[in-house]
Amino acid sequence: MAKAVRRRSASEISPRTSSVAWRWLFRAYLLLLLWLPLPLGSNRAWAWALMEISVLLLLITYLFVRQKPPVEQTLLPPLKAPLLLFLVAILYPLWQTMPLAEPLLQILSPHTLATRQWAALHQGGTISLDLHATWVEWLKGIAYGGLFVLTLLLVNSQRRLQMLIWVLLSSGVVQVCISLLLLSLSSNSDVRGSFVNRNHLAGLLELIIPLTVGVLRNISSLSDSSSLERQQSHAWLRFFSSSSGGVAGVMMILWFTLFLTQSQGGNAALIFSFVAVWTLSRLTGMRRQETVKRSNMIYLLLACTFILGGTAGLEILLGRFLDTNLLQEGRLAVLFTGKQIILDYPLFGSGSGTFASIYPRYQPEAIAHLFFDHAHNDHLELLADRGIIGYALLAGTVLTSWHHMLRCYRHSQHPLVRATCYAALVSTISLVIHGIFDFNFQIPANAAYFTVMLALGLRCSRMENSTHPSSPDHMTA
């Protein structure tokens, strides 16, 4: 009898304990996202090592507190194309570190074999010409993949989706506060937040700003058109006193800060991505769901933001566009000479993370005094490091994800899900375009946020079909 009582008590306590652990797991995930941009964008060895360890611990914890029935049964099969491509892309650097016989290496990458012989490296070499750098990149990729999986599995309800959005917006506001603090304490006029370079702060803001615009354009709490027609001033008052007014304020602050970073690529890429998604939605015949009055309200807020920016950062930004000499900066020279690396290692690349080791062999005399650890062009660097095959795996992951997001944005009936898909589309397109001019994907915090936004868009594309009412999150989120 005593054993039966103890067995029953254990069974009664177990679900509650699992529910508590499930909540704390999600909170730890949110805390990690808040932390990642703070230590210089996690662009130091100790910082990205901490990211890798944290993601590993979160994944191990998930295996112990996972939901029953597992959410994977309904979530993963419809997304098998982007997930499979992403898995292969993550494992790809591992293949570059495998020892190969000389005849096979001669077939797969003749220039790699010639370089290894020229450098007197040992026989039975690898595709990668710098094993340490490739191992470092592979471990980072594993961490990004872990965040991708955690986003898919943990954001399993609309309540959690709202929490994640607010955490991402808070991360942007924290960067604004850090920028103001640094401006007040030093003579440096760069607005760069906790990053080393202002372009990398711009990259983070590009990923966050679309969330504010998406929420404002799609959430029904903005007041309907009839109330706006009857009481325009009261509608505005209700708008700014509601949570939507807070989101509008955050949007204006973040976009104003993006102007102040003076990032040419960041500002141009974000504006272009908004136009691109709007054009795509119209070309694919998406019905217009937001009211005209609501759209006018958002457009007016955006206009106010641009006017504010014009009084301070926008004028400086336009000056940078007009005065920039790409040849003087050396970026154009890197672009032209970096193309030769791709031609020499076309299919499999020289090894993930090896650009800094390989480029000195190609560096022209005119910029020999400069050191380039990155190509200032993410696409060129990825092609040089991973080759056409490795780059195609990453591009395929992004393109198939965009397909799912666009379909969700067109057909979803839930405003929050639709808003998030819109934001994920705009933000990821923006950073991909910005990658033509900079190397945000080499900054761990920005690469991690990009991965989270990509996974968030995919998760929302399945959220209306895969949310379990009986899951711990629904009971105690």
Sequence and secondary structure as in RCSB ss.txt:
>XXXX:A:sequence
MAKAVRRRSASEISPRTSSVAWRWLFRAYLLLLLWLPLPLGSNRAWAWALMEISVLLLLITYLFVRQKPPVEQTL
LPPLKAPLLLFLVAILYPLWQTMPLAEPLLQILSPHTLATRQWAALHQGGTISLDLHATWVEWLKGIAYGGLFVL
TLLLVNSQRRLQMLIWVLLSSGVVQVCISLLLLSLSSNSDVRGSFVNRNHLAGLLELIIPLTVGVLRNISSLSDS
SSLERQQSHAWLRFFSSSSGGVAGVMMILWFTLFLTQSQGGNAALIFSFVAVWTLSRLTGMRRQETVKRSNMIYL
LLACTFILGGTAGLEILLGRFLDTNLLQEGRLAVLFTGKQIILDYPLFGSGSGTFASIYPRYQPEAIAHLFFDHA
HNDHLELLADRGIIGYALLAGTVLTSWHHMLRCYRHSQHPLVRATCYAALVSTISLVIHGIFDFNFQIPANAAYF
TVMLALGLRCSRMENSTHPSSPDHMTA
>XXXX:A:secstr
 HHHHHHHHHHHHHHHHHHHHHHHHHHHHHHHHHHTTTTGGG SHHHHHHHHHHHHHHHHHHHHH  SS THHHH
TGGGHHHHHHHHHHHHHHHHHTS   HHHHHHH HHHHHHHHHTT  SS  S S HHHHHHHHHHHHHHHHHHHH
HHHH  SHHHHHHHHHHHHHHHHHHHHHHHHHHHHSS     TTSSSHHHHHHHHHHHHHHHHHHHHH GGG  H
HHHHH HHHHHHHHHHSHHHHHHHHHHHHHHHHHHTT HHHHHHHHHHHHHHHHHHHHTT    S HHHHHHHHH
HHHHHHHHHHHTHHHHHHHHHHH  HHHHTHHHHHHHHHHHHHHSTTT S TT HHHHGGGT  GGGTTS  SS 
S HHHHHHHHHHHHHHHHHHHHHHHHHHHHHHHHHH   HHHHHHHHHHHHHHHHHHHHTTT  GGGSHHHHHHH
HHHHHHHHHHHHHHHH  TTSHHHHH 
